[in-house]
Amino acid sequence: MKAKLTIGRLVERLRDVLALEVITGTRGLEREIGSPNVSSPGLVLAGYVERFPAHRLQVFGETEVSYLASLPEGERRGILETYFSFPIPAVFVTKSQKPPGEMSELATAAGVPIIGSRLKTNEFYSRIKPWLEEEFAPTTTLHGSLADIFGVGLLFVGRSGIGKSECVLDLVERGHRLVADDVVIATRRGTEVLLGRGHELQRHYMEIRGVGLVDVPSVFGIRAVRQQKRIEVIVELVDWDPELIVDRTGLDREGTTILDVTLPKITVPLNPGKNITVIAEVIAMNHLLKYSGVDAAERFNERLLKTMRAASEVRRYLQEDYE
């Protein structure tokens, strides 16, 4: 479980990236950030507070600061008193601007930290938003092995000891790349993208039964690994069972859902002599073909239906030929 994201932790991690400097001291740095969104105060400075997203981090750019500076002192204080009556996590002031005196005073009284940044406002937004989205992205831990095969992320799952690691090791030996073995941390980006990476301590080590731990980049070179990869196909390895019903044509597609992202799943029964490495490569290439609009199963089905329709037309013609 991730630790709570506080203002202090954000400042510590992004101090250099965002060129940050705490203006109002350390009070309020323990405040928790509850949303990945960042916004400007907007119409609340003009008195309209009905739609004010106070739970978001707030950014004062040159427009907001110059507007406050243009107001009479009494009016400015009243606006800022209303503004800081909301549970704001923190206020960022960009372009090394100095906030009005009442702003620092009222923020300190409310326990809201004011943090300055030397960046321009647009640059500040472009840097902080991706970081917050990653921090708040839904995450889960999966048991499996993730590999990059021809640019396609294949996640191998199955019971312990079935041969997931051995399969990926063989793929690495054939020039493909390991992303994570045994423990895969999956993070959702947006609504359709699922990224996988290894645990920080275990990354790019593989456990091979009877051999022990293998340091893949040391043995195969740095090009044999990558830090993260989009998970695109789930390959489930299962024990061979003659009673097991498996898809023979590719028309009856199976899927699985991880973090609300639906992914295609292919079940591969294992029996002695089966070359799972080549099968994994074919799965990846088939996936690439589907992306380019070529579906072998659909093409075969269309060809079969076309042949059946042609044969039916011939039979009908012969039945109606009375000469």
C-alpha positions as CSV (number, residue, x, y, z in Angstrom):
1,M,0.0,0.0,0.0
2,K,1.4,3.4,-1.0
3,A,2.1,5.9,1.7
4,K,-0.1,9.0,1.8
5,L,1.0,11.8,-0.4
6,T,1.6,14.9,1.6
7,I,2.7,18.4,0.6
8,G,6.1,17.8,2.3
9,R,6.7,14.6,0.3
10,L,5.8,16.4,-2.9
11,V,8.2,19.3,-2.1
12,E,11.0,16.9,-1.2
13,R,10.7,14.8,-4.4
14,L,10.0,17.6,-6.9
15,R,12.1,20.4,-5.4
16,D,14.5,20.5,-8.2
17,V,12.1,19.4,-11.0
18,L,9.7,22.3,-10.2
19,A,12.3,24.7,-8.8
20,L,10.3,24.9,-5.5
21,E,10.8,27.1,-2.4
22,V,8.5,27.0,0.6
23,I,7.5,30.6,1.4
24,T,5.4,30.3,4.5
25,G,7.6,28.0,6.6
26,T,7.0,24.4,7.5
27,R,3.4,24.7,8.8
28,G,0.9,22.7,6.7
29,L,3.5,20.5,4.9
30,E,1.8,17.5,6.5
31,R,-1.4,18.2,4.7
32,E,-2.5,15.3,2.5
33,I,-3.1,15.6,-1.2
34,G,-6.3,13.9,-2.1
35,S,-6.6,14.5,-5.8
36,P,-4.3,14.3,-8.9
37,N,-5.8,17.4,-10.3
38,V,-4.2,20.9,-10.2
39,S,-6.2,24.1,-11.0
40,S,-6.1,27.9,-10.7
41,P,-8.5,29.7,-8.3
42,G,-10.5,31.0,-11.2
43,L,-13.8,32.7,-10.5
44,V,-13.5,32.3,-6.7
45,L,-11.3,35.4,-6.7
46,A,-14.3,37.3,-8.2
47,G,-16.6,36.0,-5.5
48,Y,-18.2,32.9,-7.2
49,V,-17.5,29.9,-5.0
50,E,-20.3,27.5,-5.9
51,R,-18.1,25.3,-8.2
52,F,-14.7,25.9,-6.5
53,P,-12.7,22.6,-6.4
54,A,-11.0,23.4,-3.1
55,H,-9.6,19.8,-2.7
56,R,-7.2,20.4,-5.6
57,L,-3.7,21.9,-5.4
58,Q,-4.0,25.5,-6.4
59,V,-1.7,27.5,-8.7
60,F,-1.4,31.3,-8.8
61,G,0.1,32.5,-12.0
62,E,0.9,36.0,-13.1
63,T,-2.7,36.7,-14.0
64,E,-4.0,35.8,-10.5
65,V,-1.3,37.7,-8.6
66,S,-1.6,40.8,-10.8
67,Y,-5.4,40.8,-10.3
68,L,-5.1,40.6,-6.6
69,A,-2.5,43.4,-6.6
70,S,-4.9,45.6,-8.6
71,L,-7.6,45.4,-5.8
72,P,-8.0,47.8,-2.9
73,E,-6.4,46.3,0.3
74,G,-9.8,45.8,2.1
75,E,-11.4,44.0,-0.9
76,R,-8.3,41.9,-1.4
77,R,-8.3,40.8,2.2
78,G,-12.0,39.9,2.1
79,I,-11.5,37.7,-1.1
80,L,-8.5,35.9,0.4
81,E,-10.3,35.3,3.8
82,T,-13.1,33.6,1.8
83,Y,-10.5,31.7,-0.3
84,F,-8.6,30.4,2.7
85,S,-11.8,29.4,4.5
86,F,-11.8,26.3,2.2
87,P,-9.7,23.2,2.9
88,I,-7.0,23.9,0.3
89,P,-4.1,21.5,0.4
90,A,-1.5,24.0,-0.8
91,V,-0.9,27.1,-3.0
92,F,1.8,27.3,-5.6
93,V,2.9,30.7,-6.9
94,T,4.8,30.5,-10.2
95,K,7.4,32.7,-12.0
96,S,9.1,33.6,-8.7
97,Q,6.3,36.1,-7.9
98,K,5.9,37.5,-4.4
99,P,2.4,36.9,-3.1
100,P,0.5,39.9,-1.5
101,G,1.3,40.3,2.2
102,E,-2.3,39.4,3.3
103,M,-2.0,36.2,1.3
104,S,0.9,34.9,3.3
105,E,-0.6,36.0,6.6
106,L,-4.0,34.4,6.0
107,A,-2.5,31.2,4.5
108,T,-0.3,30.8,7.6
109,A,-3.3,31.4,9.9
110,A,-5.2,28.7,8.0
111,G,-2.3,26.3,8.0
112,V,-2.1,26.3,4.2
113,P,1.5,26.3,2.8
114,I,2.4,28.7,0.1
115,I,5.2,27.3,-2.2
116,G,7.0,29.4,-4.8
117,S,8.3,28.1,-8.1
118,R,10.7,29.7,-10.6
119,L,8.9,28.0,-13.5
120,K,6.5,29.7,-15.8
121,T,2.9,28.6,-15.2
122,N,2.5,26.4,-18.3
123,E,5.8,24.7,-17.6
124,F,4.8,24.1,-14.0
125,Y,1.5,22.5,-15.1
126,S,3.2,20.3,-17.7
127,R,5.7,18.9,-15.1
128,I,3.5,18.4,-12.1
129,K,0.5,16.8,-13.8
130,P,2.2,13.6,-15.1
131,W,3.8,13.1,-11.7
132,L,0.6,13.4,-9.9
133,E,-1.2,11.1,-12.4
134,E,1.4,8.5,-11.8
135,E,1.2,8.8,-8.0
136,F,-2.6,8.4,-8.0
137,A,-2.8,5.8,-10.8
138,P,-4.6,2.5,-9.7
139,T,-2.0,-0.2,-9.0
140,T,-2.0,-3.9,-8.3
141,T,0.5,-6.7,-8.0
142,L,0.4,-9.7,-10.3
143,H,2.0,-13.1,-10.1
144,G,3.6,-13.8,-13.5
145,S,6.4,-12.9,-15.8
146,L,6.3,-10.0,-18.2
147,A,8.4,-9.9,-21.5
148,D,8.7,-7.6,-24.5
149,I,8.4,-9.8,-27.6
150,F,8.6,-8.0,-30.9
151,G,7.4,-4.9,-29.1
152,V,4.3,-6.6,-27.6
153,G,4.0,-7.0,-23.9
154,L,3.1,-10.6,-23.0
155,L,2.3,-11.4,-19.4
156,F,2.8,-15.1,-18.7
157,V,0.6,-16.4,-15.8
158,G,-0.1,-19.9,-14.4
159,R,0.5,-22.0,-11.4
160,S,3.7,-21.9,-9.5
161,G,6.4,-24.1,-11.1
162,I,4.7,-24.5,-14.5
163,G,7.6,-22.9,-16.4
164,K,6.8,-19.2,-16.7
165,S,10.3,-18.0,-15.9
166,E,11.9,-20.7,-18.0
167,C,9.8,-19.7,-21.0
168,V,10.8,-16.0,-20.6
169,L,14.5,-16.9,-20.1
170,D,14.4,-18.8,-23.4
171,L,12.8,-15.8,-25.1
172,V,15.5,-13.5,-23.7
173,E,18.1,-15.9,-25.1
174,R,16.4,-15.5,-28.5
175,G,16.8,-11.7,-28.3
176,H,13.6,-10.6,-26.6
177,R,13.5,-8.5,-23.4
178,L,12.6,-9.2,-19.8
179,V,10.6,-6.7,-18.0
180,A,9.7,-8.5,-14.7
181,D,9.8,-12.0,-13.3
182,D,7.5,-13.5,-10.6
183,V,6.2,-10.2,-9.3
184,V,4.7,-7.7,-11.8
185,I,3.5,-4.3,-10.6
186,A,0.7,-3.2,-12.9
187,T,-0.4,0.4,-13.1
188,R,-3.3,1.8,-15.1
189,R,-2.8,4.9,-17.2
190,G,-6.0,6.5,-18.5
191,T,-8.7,4.0,-19.2
192,E,-7.1,1.5,-21.5
193,V,-3.4,1.3,-20.9
194,L,-1.9,-1.1,-18.3
195,L,1.8,-0.7,-17.6
196,G,3.9,-3.4,-16.0
197,R,7.2,-3.2,-14.2
198,G,9.2,-5.2,-11.7
199,H,9.7,-4.6,-8.0
200,E,12.6,-2.2,-7.2
201,L,14.5,-4.9,-5.2
202,Q,13.9,-7.8,-7.5
203,R,14.0,-6.0,-10.9
204,H,15.6,-8.1,-13.7
205,Y,16.6,-11.0,-11.5
206,M,15.0,-14.4,-12.4
207,E,14.6,-17.4,-10.2
208,I,15.2,-20.6,-12.2
209,R,14.5,-23.8,-10.2
210,G,17.6,-25.8,-9.8
211,V,19.9,-22.9,-10.8
212,G,18.9,-20.1,-8.5
213,L,18.9,-16.4,-9.1
214,V,20.0,-15.2,-12.5
215,D,21.1,-11.6,-13.1
216,V,19.7,-11.2,-16.6
217,P,21.5,-7.9,-17.7
218,S,24.8,-9.3,-16.4
219,V,24.4,-12.5,-18.3
220,F,22.7,-11.4,-21.5
221,G,23.6,-7.7,-21.6
222,I,21.7,-4.5,-20.9
223,R,19.7,-4.8,-24.1
224,A,18.0,-7.9,-22.7
225,V,15.9,-5.9,-20.2
226,R,13.6,-2.9,-20.1
227,Q,12.2,-1.0,-17.2
228,Q,8.5,-1.1,-18.0
229,K,6.2,-2.3,-20.8
230,R,2.5,-2.0,-21.6
231,I,0.8,-5.3,-20.9
232,E,-1.1,-6.2,-24.1
233,V,-1.8,-10.0,-24.0
234,I,-2.2,-12.4,-21.1
235,V,-0.8,-15.9,-21.8
236,E,-2.0,-18.5,-19.3
237,L,0.1,-21.6,-19.2
238,V,-1.9,-24.7,-18.0
239,D,-1.2,-28.4,-17.6
240,W,-2.2,-30.6,-20.4
241,D,-5.6,-32.2,-19.9
242,P,-7.3,-34.1,-22.8
243,E,-10.7,-33.0,-21.3
244,L,-9.7,-29.3,-21.4
245,I,-11.7,-27.3,-23.9
246,V,-9.4,-24.8,-25.7
247,D,-10.0,-22.5,-28.7
248,R,-8.9,-24.2,-31.9
249,T,-9.5,-21.4,-34.4
250,G,-9.0,-18.1,-32.6
251,L,-12.6,-17.0,-33.2
252,D,-13.8,-17.7,-29.6
253,R,-11.7,-15.0,-28.0
254,E,-11.2,-15.1,-24.3
255,G,-10.5,-12.0,-22.2
256,T,-9.6,-11.0,-18.6
257,T,-9.9,-7.7,-16.7
258,I,-7.2,-6.1,-14.6
259,L,-7.8,-2.8,-13.0
260,D,-10.9,-2.3,-15.2
261,V,-8.8,-2.8,-18.4
262,T,-9.9,-5.8,-20.5
263,L,-7.1,-7.7,-22.2
264,P,-7.1,-10.6,-24.6
265,K,-6.1,-13.9,-22.9
266,I,-4.7,-17.0,-24.6
267,T,-4.7,-20.3,-22.8
268,V,-1.8,-22.6,-23.8
269,P,-1.9,-26.2,-22.5
270,L,1.6,-27.6,-22.0
271,N,2.7,-31.2,-22.8
272,P,6.1,-32.7,-23.4
273,G,7.9,-31.4,-26.5
274,K,5.7,-28.3,-27.0
275,N,7.8,-25.4,-28.1
276,I,6.2,-22.7,-26.0
277,T,8.9,-20.1,-27.0
278,V,7.9,-20.2,-30.7
279,I,4.2,-20.2,-29.7
280,A,4.8,-17.0,-27.6
281,E,6.5,-15.4,-30.6
282,V,3.6,-16.3,-32.8
283,I,1.1,-14.9,-30.3
284,A,3.0,-11.6,-30.3
285,M,3.2,-11.5,-34.2
286,N,-0.5,-12.4,-34.4
287,H,-1.3,-9.5,-32.1
288,L,0.7,-7.1,-34.3
289,L,-1.2,-8.4,-37.3
290,K,-4.5,-7.7,-35.7
291,Y,-3.4,-4.2,-34.9
292,S,-2.6,-3.7,-38.6
293,G,-6.1,-5.0,-39.6
294,V,-5.1,-8.6,-40.4
295,D,-7.1,-11.3,-38.5
296,A,-6.1,-14.8,-39.6
297,A,-9.1,-16.4,-37.9
298,E,-11.6,-14.0,-39.4
299,R,-10.0,-14.3,-42.8
300,F,-10.1,-18.1,-42.7
301,N,-13.7,-18.0,-41.5
302,E,-14.7,-15.6,-44.4
303,R,-12.9,-17.9,-46.9
304,L,-14.7,-20.9,-45.5
305,L,-18.1,-19.2,-45.7
306,K,-17.4,-18.0,-49.2
307,T,-16.5,-21.6,-50.3
308,M,-19.6,-23.0,-48.6
309,R,-21.8,-20.3,-50.4
310,A,-20.2,-21.1,-53.7
311,A,-20.8,-24.9,-53.2
312,S,-24.4,-24.2,-52.3
313,E,-24.9,-22.2,-55.5
314,V,-23.5,-25.1,-57.6
315,R,-25.8,-27.6,-55.9
316,R,-28.8,-25.4,-56.4
317,Y,-27.9,-24.9,-60.1
318,L,-27.5,-28.7,-60.6
319,Q,-30.9,-29.4,-58.9
320,E,-32.6,-26.9,-61.2
321,D,-30.9,-28.1,-64.4
322,Y,-33.5,-30.4,-66.1
323,E,-31.9,-30.7,-69.5
